[in-house]
Amino acid sequence: MKIVTLVENTTSSPDLRCKHGLSLYIETANHKILFDLGTNGLFAENAKKLNVDLAQVDIVVISHGHADHGGGLKKFLALNKTAKIYIRKQALEPHYIKVLGLPFGVGIDASVTDESRFVFTEEITKIDEELTLFSGVNTEQFFSASNRVLFAKKQGKIVADTFDHEHNLLITEQDKKVLVAGCSHAGIVNIQRKAEVVAGQKMSVVIGGFHLYNPPTKKYESTAFIDEVVEELTKTEAVYYTGHCTGVKAYDRMKNTLGGRLQYLSTGSIIEIPEWVKERGEKMYIIVGLGNPGLKYNNTRHNIGFSVIDAIANKYNIDVLDKKHKALVGKGVIEGQRVILAKPQTFMNLSGESVRELIDYYKVDPESELIVIYDDISLPVGGLRIRTKGSAGGHNGIKNILQHLGGDVFLRIKVGVGEKPSKMDLADYVLGHFTEDEIKAEKDAAERCIDAVKLLLADEVDEAMNRFNRKVAQE
């Protein structure tokens, strides 16, 4: 199963526009689903850039009756003439937010509905063996205070919203259960509990906003409330992906406790389920190449780590494209060994943030299952040196990794980029490009790095050091 974030409040790429709202494209074994449509037609613009064919969508789920989730309905109906729209009937009622006591409409435009394509869901609506929609969540606990400013029109009167218009999607993926919520107005803890009753098993993955932030007032839920939610989530074994109405500050606070089990969904984020996880007794390596994101840094000396990852990915047909854990990530197999390739997108000096997330999420042992590849100005261009531990040696990326790991024992491959000319600024040198004469040596080094990686993956660390470190000494 693949999930692509088409619209969220933030973006992972300058090529993708973002806007307050949510829209997810979900591709399962049997369906192509749009879960929510954002505020307007932006979901369609981003879908095109992300190579998502909206004409192939066969199911749309509108999570609740607010325009930031269903405002793009008119645009979708114009693009796709066949998909069924699953929605609560109450979602088409007028909905409001009160600001300074005055009601402002935040509902979906009900005039664009096409009843021949709409399916109005019950408390539990089973679409097939793969998909189930449910509502009727108990809200006596973990109910966001920011819900108090939200209202609905019932029988001609504006009354407090009970969120009977909100439903949630439950997906069966092999032996896993995946919960997808929109804003979780009924409370993410409550929704997950109901999902587990409906499914008859625990959730493996939970995706959606947690409604801990109120955009009109720019106020967050109390830290006490956020901490109560986090405490409940820590009792589960699920991995959480969130964004939108969770708010960045609330996410950061929750992240401090949940660590790698909590990830942020930005426009352009891609999730694959089931994720690669280590089986008991199995080894799985994370290979990280250090560098700076952005075209202007491509093929610079400081980005030799990125270049080596690209060479590895090309040789073993691994796409390093998934945006997660503050990195570009790809999963594959090298000589029978499962690996994660990663290029942190934090900029060099904060590389440790990404490495820490990767280690926590994939549960690898940094002392024996992490390989970091980076530039070294003390080595001649094309030279390699393999180490199992040591200081940062003045390299800011390694310094940050050491800080986040709390130790200096991990495999590393240093790639020589040549000594800085005496009168040249260090930053200018490492952020500069290789000369024409150096390019061949740099490419040869990338190939030898692949050979070194193969030995490290085979647990032949001493052999790798003897073979490649000796060459440096000879040079």
C-alpha positions in Angstrom: 0.0 0.0 0.0 1.2 3.5 -0.9 0.0 6.8 0.6 0.9 10.1 -1.1 0.1 13.4 0.6 -1.4 15.7 -2.1 -2.3 18.6 0.2 -1.2 19.5 3.7 -0.4 22.8 5.5 3.3 22.4 4.7 5.3 21.1 1.8 8.4 18.9 1.4 9.3 20.4 -1.9 9.4 23.9 -3.4 7.8 22.4 -6.5 4.7 21.5 -4.6 2.3 24.1 -3.3 0.7 23.7 0.1 -2.5 25.1 1.7 -4.4 24.6 5.0 -6.3 21.3 4.5 -5.7 17.7 3.8 -5.8 15.3 0.8 -4.3 11.8 0.6 -4.0 9.5 -2.3 -4.0 5.9 -1.1 -3.2 3.0 -3.4 -4.1 -0.5 -2.1 -4.1 -3.9 -3.7 -7.7 -3.4 -4.9 -8.4 0.3 -4.9 -7.1 3.8 -5.7 -8.6 6.1 -3.1 -8.7 9.8 -2.5 -9.1 10.5 1.2 -10.3 14.1 1.5 -9.9 16.7 -1.2 -8.4 19.8 0.5 -9.9 23.3 0.2 -9.8 23.7 -3.6 -8.3 22.2 -6.7 -4.7 22.2 -5.4 -4.9 18.4 -4.9 -5.2 18.0 -8.7 -2.3 20.2 -9.4 0.0 18.4 -7.0 -1.3 15.0 -8.1 -0.1 15.7 -11.7 3.4 16.7 -10.4 3.5 13.5 -8.3 2.4 11.3 -11.2 -0.9 10.4 -9.6 -3.6 9.7 -12.2 -6.8 10.9 -10.7 -8.9 9.4 -13.5 -8.0 6.0 -12.1 -9.4 6.8 -8.6 -12.4 4.5 -7.8 -13.2 5.6 -4.3 -13.3 9.0 -2.6 -13.8 9.4 1.2 -14.7 12.8 2.6 -13.9 12.5 6.3 -16.2 15.2 7.5 -18.2 18.2 6.5 -15.5 21.0 6.6 -14.3 22.7 3.5 -10.6 22.2 4.1 -11.3 18.5 3.6 -14.1 18.5 1.0 -13.7 21.9 -0.7 -12.1 20.3 -3.8 -15.2 18.1 -4.5 -16.4 20.2 -7.5 -12.9 19.9 -9.1 -12.8 16.2 -8.6 -16.3 15.6 -10.0 -15.1 17.4 -13.2 -12.0 15.3 -13.5 -13.4 11.9 -12.6 -16.8 10.7 -13.8 -17.0 7.2 -12.2 -15.6 7.1 -8.6 -18.0 6.7 -5.8 -18.0 9.4 -3.0 -18.3 8.0 0.5 -19.6 10.6 2.9 -21.8 11.0 6.0 -25.1 12.5 5.1 -24.7 15.0 8.0 -21.5 16.2 6.3 -23.7 18.1 3.8 -25.4 20.1 6.5 -24.2 23.7 7.1 -21.2 23.9 9.5 -19.7 27.0 11.2 -16.9 28.3 13.3 -17.5 31.1 15.7 -15.0 33.9 15.9 -15.7 36.6 18.5 -19.2 35.0 18.8 -20.0 35.4 15.2 -20.6 32.2 13.0 -18.6 31.9 9.8 -19.4 29.1 7.3 -16.8 26.3 7.0 -19.0 23.7 5.4 -18.9 21.9 2.1 -20.9 23.3 -0.9 -23.8 20.8 -0.9 -25.0 22.1 -4.3 -22.2 20.2 -6.2 -23.3 16.8 -5.0 -24.2 14.1 -7.5 -26.5 11.7 -5.6 -26.0 9.0 -8.3 -22.3 8.8 -7.2 -22.7 9.4 -3.4 -22.8 6.7 -0.9 -24.1 7.9 2.5 -22.4 5.8 5.2 -23.8 4.2 8.4 -22.1 3.8 11.7 -20.2 0.9 10.2 -20.1 0.6 6.4 -18.0 -2.3 5.0 -17.1 -1.6 1.4 -15.3 -4.9 1.0 -12.8 -7.2 2.7 -10.2 -4.4 2.4 -12.1 -1.2 3.4 -14.4 -0.3 6.2 -15.8 3.1 7.2 -16.9 3.8 10.8 -18.3 6.6 12.9 -20.2 6.8 16.2 -17.0 7.4 18.3 -17.4 7.9 22.1 -16.1 11.4 22.9 -16.3 11.4 26.7 -12.5 11.5 27.0 -9.7 13.1 25.0 -12.0 15.6 23.3 -10.2 18.7 22.0 -11.2 22.0 23.6 -10.9 23.7 20.2 -14.0 21.8 19.1 -16.0 24.2 21.2 -15.9 26.9 18.5 -17.4 24.6 15.9 -21.1 24.4 15.2 -23.6 22.8 12.9 -27.1 23.8 11.7 -29.7 21.2 12.9 -33.4 21.8 12.2 -32.8 25.4 11.4 -30.8 26.1 14.6 -27.0 26.6 15.0 -25.9 24.2 17.7 -22.7 22.8 19.1 -21.2 20.3 16.7 -21.4 16.7 17.8 -19.3 15.5 14.8 -21.8 12.9 13.7 -20.7 13.9 10.2 -17.2 12.5 10.8 -16.2 9.0 9.7 -12.8 7.2 9.5 -11.3 4.7 7.1 -10.0 1.3 8.2 -7.8 -0.6 5.7 -6.7 -4.2 5.9 -3.2 -4.6 4.4 -2.1 -8.3 4.6 -2.2 -9.0 8.4 -2.0 -5.3 9.3 -4.7 -2.8 10.1 -4.3 0.8 9.0 -6.4 3.7 10.4 -6.9 6.9 8.4 -8.6 9.8 10.0 -9.2 13.4 8.8 -9.1 15.9 11.6 -9.9 13.4 14.5 -12.5 15.8 15.9 -13.8 12.9 18.0 -10.2 12.5 19.5 -7.5 10.3 18.0 -7.3 8.2 21.1 -11.1 7.6 21.0 -11.1 6.9 17.2 -8.2 4.4 17.5 -10.1 2.6 20.3 -13.2 2.3 18.2 -11.2 1.2 15.2 -9.7 -1.7 17.2 -13.1 -2.8 18.3 -14.4 -2.7 14.7 -11.3 -4.5 13.4 -10.9 -6.9 16.3 -7.2 -6.3 16.4 -4.6 -3.6 17.2 -3.7 -0.9 14.7 -0.3 -1.1 13.0 -0.4 2.4 11.4 -2.5 5.5 12.2 -2.6 8.4 9.8 -4.3 11.8 10.1 -4.6 15.1 11.9 -5.0 15.1 15.7 -6.8 18.4 16.0 -4.5 19.9 18.6 -4.3 23.3 16.9 -7.0 25.9 16.0 -5.9 27.9 13.0 -8.3 30.8 13.3 -7.2 31.5 16.9 -3.7 30.2 16.3 -4.0 28.5 19.7 -2.9 25.0 20.7 -4.5 22.6 23.2 -2.9 22.8 26.6 0.4 21.0 27.1 -1.4 18.9 29.8 -3.9 17.7 27.2 -1.3 17.0 24.6 0.8 15.0 27.1 -2.3 13.0 28.1 -2.8 12.1 24.4 0.8 11.2 24.0 0.7 9.0 27.1 -2.2 7.0 25.6 -0.4 6.6 22.3 2.7 5.3 23.9 0.7 2.4 25.3 0.0 1.2 21.7 2.4 -0.4 19.2 1.2 1.7 16.3 3.3 4.0 14.1 1.7 7.4 13.7 1.8 9.8 10.7 0.3 13.2 11.4 0.1 16.8 10.2 -2.5 19.4 9.3 -4.6 20.3 12.4 -2.1 18.7 14.8 0.1 21.7 14.4 3.9 21.8 14.3 4.5 22.8 17.9 2.2 20.0 19.2 3.9 17.6 16.8 7.4 18.6 18.2 6.2 18.1 21.7 4.8 14.6 20.9 7.9 13.7 18.9 10.0 14.1 22.1 8.2 11.2 23.6 7.2 9.0 20.6 10.5 9.5 18.7 10.6 7.5 15.5 7.0 6.2 16.0 5.7 9.6 15.0 6.3 11.2 11.6 5.1 14.4 10.0 3.1 14.3 6.8 3.9 17.2 4.5 2.7 17.8 0.9 4.6 15.3 -1.2 5.3 12.8 1.6 5.1 9.2 0.6 4.4 6.3 2.9 4.7 2.6 2.0 3.0 -0.1 4.1 4.1 -2.5 5.2 7.4 -0.8 6.0 10.6 -2.7 6.2 11.3 -3.6 9.8 13.9 -5.9 11.3 12.8 -9.5 12.1 14.1 -11.0 15.3 17.7 -12.0 14.9 18.0 -10.4 11.4 20.6 -7.8 10.4 19.5 -4.7 8.4 21.8 -1.9 7.6 21.2 1.8 7.1 23.7 3.4 4.7 23.8 7.2 5.0 25.6 9.5 2.6 26.1 13.0 3.9 25.5 16.2 1.9 23.4 19.3 1.4 20.0 19.3 -0.4 19.5 21.5 -3.4 20.7 21.6 -7.0 23.5 24.1 -6.3 25.2 21.6 -4.1 25.1 18.7 -6.6 28.5 17.2 -7.2 30.3 19.4 -4.8 33.1 18.0 -2.6 30.9 18.2 0.5 28.3 16.2 -1.2 30.5 13.2 -2.1 28.3 11.1 0.4 25.2 11.8 -1.8 27.2 10.9 -4.9 28.2 7.5 -3.5 24.6 6.8 -2.4 23.5 7.6 -6.0 26.1 5.2 -7.3 25.0 2.4 -5.0 21.4 3.1 -5.8 22.1 3.0 -9.6 24.1 -0.3 -9.3 21.4 -2.1 -7.3 18.3 -0.5 -8.8 17.2 1.2 -5.6 15.0 4.3 -5.9 16.0 6.8 -3.2 12.9 9.0 -3.5 10.8 8.5 -0.4 10.7 11.6 1.7 10.7 10.5 5.4 12.8 10.8 8.5 14.1 14.2 7.2 15.8 12.3 4.4 15.4 10.9 0.9 15.1 7.1 1.6 15.2 4.0 -0.5 14.9 0.3 0.4 16.6 -2.6 -1.4 18.9 -5.6 -1.3 22.7 -5.7 -1.8 24.3 -9.1 -2.1 21.4 -10.7 -0.3 21.4 -8.1 2.6 18.5 -5.8 3.2 19.5 -2.1 3.3 18.1 1.3 3.7 19.8 4.0 1.7 19.4 7.6 3.0 20.4 11.1 2.0 19.5 13.5 4.9 17.8 16.7 3.7 18.5 18.7 6.9 21.6 20.3 5.6 25.0 18.9 6.6 25.2 20.5 10.1 22.0 18.8 11.3 22.5 15.4 9.7 22.2 13.7 13.2 18.5 14.6 13.4 17.8 12.4 10.4 20.2 9.6 11.4 18.6 9.4 14.8 15.1 9.1 13.4 16.2 6.4 10.9 17.8 4.4 13.7 14.8 4.7 16.0 12.3 3.9 13.3 14.0 0.9 11.8 15.4 -0.3 15.2 18.9 -1.0 14.0 22.0 -1.1 16.1 24.1 2.0 15.3 27.3 0.3 16.4 27.1 -2.6 13.9 24.3 -1.7 11.4 24.9 1.9 10.5 27.4 3.0 7.7 28.0 6.7 7.2 29.8 7.9 4.0 31.2 11.4 3.9 34.0 13.7 2.6 37.4 14.1 4.2 39.8 16.9 3.2 42.8 15.1 4.9 42.7 12.4 2.2 43.7 12.8 -1.5 40.9 13.0 -4.0 39.6 9.4 -4.5 41.2 8.0 -1.4 39.2 5.9 1.1 39.5 5.3 4.8 37.3 3.0 6.8 36.8 3.5 10.6 34.7 1.8 13.2 34.8 4.7 15.7 36.4 8.1 16.3 35.9 11.8 16.7 34.3 14.1 14.2 37.7 15.4 13.0 36.3 18.8 12.3 33.4 17.5 10.2 30.2 19.2 11.3 27.9 16.5 9.9 29.7 13.8 11.9 29.8 16.1 14.9 26.0 16.4 14.8 25.6 12.6 14.4 27.8 12.0 17.4 25.7 14.3 19.5 22.5 12.6 18.5 23.8 9.1 18.9 25.6 9.8 22.2 28.5 7.7 21.1 31.3 7.5 18.5 31.1 3.8 17.6 29.6 3.3 14.1 31.0 2.3 10.7 32.1 5.1 8.5 33.7 5.4 5.1 35.7 8.6 4.5 36.1 9.7 0.9 39.0 11.9 0.0 38.2 15.3 -1.6 41.7 16.7 -1.4 43.5 19.2 0.9 42.3 22.8 0.9 44.6 25.2 -0.8 46.4 27.3 1.9 44.9 30.7 1.0 41.3 29.4 0.3 38.4 29.5 2.8 37.4 26.0 3.9 33.7 26.5 3.3 34.4 27.8 -0.2 36.6 24.8 -0.9 34.2 22.0 0.3 31.2 23.7 -1.3 33.1 23.9 -4.6 33.1 21.5 -7.4 35.8 19.0 -8.4 38.1 20.0 -11.2 38.0 18.1 -14.5 41.1 16.2 -13.6 39.6 15.2 -10.3 36.2 14.0 -11.6 37.5 10.6 -12.8 39.2 9.9 -9.4 36.0 10.9 -7.6 33.9 8.4 -9.8 36.5 5.7 -9.2 36.2 6.3 -5.5 32.4 5.9 -5.7 33.0 2.5 -7.3 35.5 1.4 -4.7 33.0 2.6 -2.0 30.6 0.1 -3.4 33.2 -2.7 -3.0 33.9 -1.5 0.6 30.2 -1.5 1.4 29.8 -5.1 0.2 32.6 -6.2 2.6 31.0 -4.3 5.5 27.6 -5.8 4.8 29.3 -9.3 4.8 30.7 -8.4 8.3 34.2 -8.3 6.8 35.2 -5.1 8.5 38.9 -6.0 9.0 39.2 -7.1 5.4 37.7 -3.9 4.2 40.1 -1.8 6.4 43.1 -3.8 5.3 42.2 -3.5 1.6 41.2 0.1 1.3 43.1 1.8 4.1 46.3 0.4 2.9 45.8 2.0 -0.5 45.4 5.4 1.2 48.7 4.8 3.0 50.4 3.8 -0.3 49.1 7.0 -2.0 
